[in-house]
Amino acid sequence: MLSENTYLKLPILQGTGNFREWLRAVQGAAQLGGFAAPLFNPLKNVVSILTGLTKDAADQREMKARGLITRMISPHIATELESAKLPPLPAPPGSNTTASTTPQDVSSAAEQLEWLRQEYEKIDTVSVIFEWQKLISTHLVDDGTLEAQLDKLWETRARCALHGIKIDDYLFAGTILTQLPESFNMVRDTLLLLKDITALTSSEVHTKILEKEVCST
């Protein structure tokens, strides 16, 4: 069961810029809460002997899944979702039925998630540029929070990768080293001068920086 504190830590969907991060958080929260099926595999949330679900249990899962989405989207997206429609369903392959021409209502948790995918799982060129800029222009500060600062760099790198900007690990490692404050010059010089640059790994750089920070405290 998700606590109030858990909800407070989850990201709020603001648009295309944070959709992937948001979706991972939704999936994790739904799995931890025991109601991922209505969102990601609705066929496992039906009342039947095979699933072992009663109607009440299935309804509870569905309600929790919809509640999770409502809790994790911004007010303007919530307003859009209230009047949202999905494109008509195509006719099944090989069937003699005619494809529907009527847009689908968005009522179930799975339908809401699908609509959000269609609207916000898009590559936002502006977001890509800003993420790349943040990655290469960040200046790390020796203020006792380097681990948190490094975590943000890793998150930014991951978002760049999601938008198609994939950075070789040694280049990412070298970028981190060039962003270190002067108090970490020894770490930077040791790793850059005594090693083949292409042999650098970001995990090694991460470890050396944190080791130096611990020794300095």
C-alpha positions as CSV (number, residue, x, y, z in Angstrom):
1,M,0.0,0.0,0.0
2,L,1.4,3.4,-1.0
3,S,1.8,5.9,1.8
4,E,1.2,9.7,1.6
5,N,5.0,10.2,1.8
6,T,5.4,7.9,-1.3
7,Y,3.0,10.0,-3.3
8,L,4.8,13.2,-2.3
9,K,8.1,11.8,-3.8
10,L,6.5,10.8,-7.2
11,P,7.1,13.1,-10.2
12,I,4.1,15.0,-11.6
13,L,3.6,14.7,-15.4
14,Q,4.1,18.2,-16.8
15,G,4.4,17.3,-20.5
16,T,6.7,15.7,-23.1
17,G,9.8,16.7,-21.2
18,N,9.3,14.3,-18.2
19,F,7.0,11.7,-19.6
20,R,9.5,8.8,-19.6
21,E,10.6,9.6,-16.1
22,W,6.9,9.8,-15.0
23,L,6.0,6.5,-16.7
24,R,8.7,4.7,-14.9
25,A,7.5,6.1,-11.6
26,V,3.9,5.1,-12.3
27,Q,4.9,1.6,-13.2
28,G,7.0,1.2,-10.0
29,A,4.3,2.7,-7.8
30,A,1.6,0.5,-9.3
31,Q,3.7,-2.6,-8.9
32,L,4.5,-1.8,-5.3
33,G,0.9,-1.1,-4.6
34,G,-0.3,-4.3,-6.2
35,F,-2.5,-2.8,-8.9
36,A,-0.3,-2.7,-12.1
37,A,-2.6,-5.0,-14.1
38,P,-5.3,-2.4,-14.8
39,L,-2.6,-0.1,-16.3
40,F,-0.2,-2.4,-18.1
41,N,-2.1,-5.7,-18.6
42,P,-5.9,-5.2,-18.3
43,L,-6.6,-8.8,-19.3
44,K,-5.2,-9.8,-15.9
45,N,-7.7,-7.6,-14.1
46,V,-10.9,-9.4,-15.2
47,V,-13.2,-11.3,-13.1
48,S,-12.7,-15.0,-13.8
49,I,-11.6,-18.3,-12.4
50,L,-8.3,-18.0,-14.2
51,T,-7.4,-14.7,-12.5
52,G,-9.0,-15.6,-9.2
53,L,-10.5,-12.1,-9.0
54,T,-13.8,-11.1,-7.6
55,K,-15.6,-8.1,-9.0
56,D,-14.9,-6.1,-5.9
57,A,-11.2,-6.9,-6.1
58,A,-11.0,-6.0,-9.8
59,D,-12.9,-2.8,-9.2
60,Q,-10.6,-1.8,-6.4
61,R,-7.5,-2.3,-8.5
62,E,-9.0,-0.3,-11.3
63,M,-10.0,2.5,-8.9
64,K,-6.4,2.6,-7.4
65,A,-4.9,2.7,-10.9
66,R,-7.0,5.6,-12.0
67,G,-6.3,7.4,-8.7
68,L,-2.6,7.0,-9.2
69,I,-2.8,8.7,-12.6
70,T,-5.0,11.5,-11.2
71,R,-2.6,12.1,-8.4
72,M,0.5,12.2,-10.7
73,I,-0.6,14.6,-13.5
74,S,-0.6,18.4,-13.5
75,P,-4.0,20.2,-13.3
76,H,-3.9,21.3,-17.0
77,I,-3.3,17.7,-18.1
78,A,-6.1,16.5,-15.8
79,T,-8.4,19.0,-17.5
80,E,-7.4,17.7,-20.9
81,L,-7.9,14.1,-19.8
82,E,-11.4,14.8,-18.7
83,S,-12.6,15.4,-22.3
84,A,-10.0,13.1,-24.0
85,K,-10.9,10.7,-26.8
86,L,-8.8,7.9,-28.3
87,P,-8.7,7.3,-32.1
88,P,-11.2,4.7,-33.4
89,L,-10.2,1.1,-33.1
90,P,-9.1,-0.5,-36.4
91,A,-10.7,-3.7,-37.6
92,P,-8.9,-6.9,-36.3
93,P,-6.6,-8.4,-39.0
94,G,-8.3,-10.9,-41.2
95,S,-11.8,-10.1,-39.9
96,N,-14.8,-9.2,-42.0
97,T,-15.9,-6.4,-39.6
98,T,-15.6,-2.8,-40.6
99,A,-13.2,-0.5,-38.8
100,S,-14.9,1.8,-36.2
101,T,-15.2,5.4,-37.1
102,T,-16.2,6.5,-33.6
103,P,-13.5,7.8,-31.2
104,Q,-13.1,5.8,-28.0
105,D,-14.0,7.2,-24.6
106,V,-11.1,7.4,-22.1
107,S,-12.5,6.0,-18.9
108,S,-10.4,3.0,-17.7
109,A,-6.9,3.4,-16.3
110,A,-5.4,1.6,-19.3
111,E,-7.2,4.0,-21.7
112,Q,-6.1,7.0,-19.7
113,L,-2.5,5.8,-19.8
114,E,-2.7,5.1,-23.6
115,W,-4.1,8.6,-24.2
116,L,-1.2,10.1,-22.1
117,R,1.3,8.0,-24.2
118,Q,-0.1,9.3,-27.4
119,E,-0.1,12.9,-26.3
120,Y,3.2,13.1,-24.3
121,E,5.5,10.2,-25.4
122,K,6.9,12.4,-28.1
123,I,10.4,13.6,-28.6
124,D,10.4,17.3,-27.7
125,T,13.2,18.9,-29.6
126,V,13.4,21.9,-27.2
127,S,13.6,19.5,-24.2
128,V,16.5,17.6,-25.9
129,I,18.4,20.9,-26.3
130,F,17.9,21.9,-22.8
131,E,18.9,18.5,-21.3
132,W,22.0,18.5,-23.4
133,Q,22.9,22.0,-22.3
134,K,22.4,21.1,-18.7
135,L,24.7,18.1,-19.1
136,I,27.6,19.9,-20.6
137,S,27.3,23.2,-18.7
138,T,26.8,22.0,-15.1
139,H,29.5,23.1,-12.6
140,L,29.8,20.8,-9.6
141,V,30.1,22.5,-6.2
142,D,32.1,21.2,-3.2
143,D,29.4,21.9,-0.6
144,G,28.9,18.4,0.9
145,T,26.2,17.5,-1.6
146,L,28.3,16.1,-4.5
147,E,26.6,12.7,-4.4
148,A,23.3,14.3,-5.0
149,Q,24.8,16.6,-7.8
150,L,26.3,13.5,-9.5
151,D,22.9,11.7,-9.3
152,K,21.3,14.6,-11.2
153,L,24.0,14.4,-13.9
154,W,23.2,10.6,-14.3
155,E,19.5,11.5,-14.5
156,T,20.2,14.1,-17.2
157,R,22.3,11.7,-19.2
158,A,19.4,9.1,-19.0
159,R,16.9,11.7,-20.3
160,C,19.3,12.7,-23.1
161,A,19.5,9.0,-24.1
162,L,15.7,8.7,-24.1
163,H,15.7,11.6,-26.6
164,G,18.3,10.0,-28.9
165,I,21.4,11.7,-27.5
166,K,23.6,8.8,-26.4
167,I,27.0,9.6,-24.9
168,D,29.8,7.1,-24.7
169,D,30.7,6.3,-21.2
170,Y,34.2,7.6,-21.3
171,L,33.0,11.0,-22.7
172,F,30.5,11.2,-19.9
173,A,33.2,10.4,-17.4
174,G,35.5,13.0,-18.9
175,T,32.6,15.6,-18.8
176,I,32.1,15.0,-15.1
177,L,35.8,15.5,-14.4
178,T,35.9,18.8,-16.3
179,Q,33.0,20.0,-14.2
180,L,34.7,19.3,-10.8
181,P,35.6,22.3,-8.5
182,E,39.2,23.2,-8.0
183,S,39.3,21.3,-4.7
184,F,39.0,18.1,-6.8
185,N,41.8,18.9,-9.2
186,M,43.9,16.0,-7.9
187,V,41.1,13.5,-8.8
188,R,40.7,15.1,-12.2
189,D,44.4,15.2,-13.0
190,T,45.1,11.7,-11.8
191,L,42.3,10.1,-13.9
192,L,42.9,12.3,-17.0
193,L,46.7,12.2,-17.1
194,L,47.5,8.7,-15.9
195,K,44.9,6.8,-17.9
196,D,43.9,6.3,-21.5
197,I,40.9,8.6,-21.8
198,T,38.9,5.9,-23.6
199,A,39.5,3.5,-20.7
200,L,37.7,5.9,-18.3
201,T,34.4,4.7,-16.8
202,S,31.7,6.9,-15.2
203,S,31.4,4.5,-12.3
204,E,35.1,4.8,-11.6
205,V,34.9,8.6,-11.7
206,H,31.9,8.5,-9.4
207,T,33.7,6.3,-6.9
208,K,36.9,8.4,-6.8
209,I,34.9,11.7,-6.3
210,L,32.9,10.3,-3.4
211,E,36.1,8.8,-1.9
212,K,37.7,12.2,-2.0
213,E,34.6,13.9,-0.5
214,V,34.5,11.4,2.4
215,C,38.2,12.0,3.1
216,S,37.7,15.7,3.1
217,T,35.0,15.7,5.7
